[in-house]
C-alpha cells in the first residue's frame, strides 16, 4: 500500500521532493516546516487565510494568504497541513497547481522522515493487521449507509484522496437524521464541550426543550468561555474536568483550542472523572464524546449508566486508527442490545462518529 501511495504521489516521494509550498500555518503546518528545514527541503511559501497567522514568520518564511500562492509556478508541489482540507484542495486546483497532497500522505508514505500525528500513526498497519475486525465491523452495522461510510473511510485511509469521502459526508454531526428521535426531555452529556458549540447545536435541534445538559471541558481557559456562554441557562451544568475511566489527575496540553489533549507531555495538570461517578443513578438519554483519544477510557467509566439507561451514544472514532473498530465494539460489549452505526461528518480524517442506539430505556 505504501508503494501504491508513492506512485500516486510521485512528486512527493523522498527521492524527488526538493521543494514545496505549505498551506496551513497552525501546529501541523509549523511541524511540517520544521521537518523540511531538518530534511533540507526548500519551503517556497507558507499560506493561511487566518488573519492572526498571516504575517507571522515560520522557519524564516512569512505566512501569506492562500490566494497569494498564484505567484508561484504551478509545478511547485503543495502540501495541505490541515485536518479540514476539502475547500483548500478545490481552491488550489482552481489556481492551477498540479501536484497537491495532504500532509497525511507524507506521514503515511514515509513515517520515518515525517513522524505521524496520532490520527495517522500506524494507519496502514491497522488495515492489514485488523482486516478481520473490519469485516466483522461491517457485518455488525445495522444499516447499509454505515457500511457505505466504512468503505469510503477505509478507501480514504488507503489513498489519502479526499475525493473518496465526498459522496458520503453527512453534515449533521452528532445528530444525524434518521438514526434516532430527539425528545423534549433529553438529558444530554457533552464530553469535550469546548466553548459550547455542540451544546448550541443540540439546543437548536430540540428547539430549546430539554431537561438538562452536563458539559465536561478540562482546558481552563476554554472552560471559562463555556461557563460564561451559558451563565444565564440554569439547565446547563458545566464541569471543569475531563472524562476518563476513573477520577484522577492527568497531564494536559492546553491552549484554549480544539488541539487541547490529554498527554503525558502536557504542561498542565487537570482533574478527570468518570461519568458513573458524576451521575450516580441519575437519568441520562444522550451521550456525546469527542475527547481527543480518551473515548475508550471514558466509555469504560460510563458502564453503569449505559447499562442502566441505555442512552443514545455519539462517540468520536478517529483519534487513533484503531478507534474506528475499537469504539463500536466496546459499545456492543457494554450492552449487546445496541445497534451500531457509523457516519462521516467531514471530508478529512476528523469527525468520524460511531453511534449506538438501544431500545428506549424506562424514561
QUIFENVEN-V697606 format. One record per run of one state. SS is the DSSP state (a for helix, b for strand, c for the rest). FROM is the first residue (numbers start at 1). TO is the last residue. Records with the same first field share a line. If there is no record, write none. Layout:
SS=FROM-TO, FROM-TO
This chain:
c=1-1, 9-9, 13-18, 24-26, 40-41, 48-56, 59-60, 65-65, 72-77, 81-85, 95-99, 110-122, 130-130, 142-143, 160-162, 167-186, 192-196, 206-211, 217-219, 230-235, 240-241, 244-247, 254-260, 263-267, 274-274, 280-285, 290-294, 301-302, 310-311, 317-322, 335-338, 345-351, 358-363
a=2-8, 10-12, 27-39, 66-71, 86-94, 103-109, 123-129, 131-140, 144-159, 163-166, 197-205, 220-229, 275-279, 295-300, 303-309, 323-334
b=19-23, 42-47, 57-58, 61-64, 78-80, 100-102, 141-141, 187-191, 212-216, 236-239, 242-243, 248-253, 261-262, 268-273, 286-289, 312-316, 339-344, 352-357
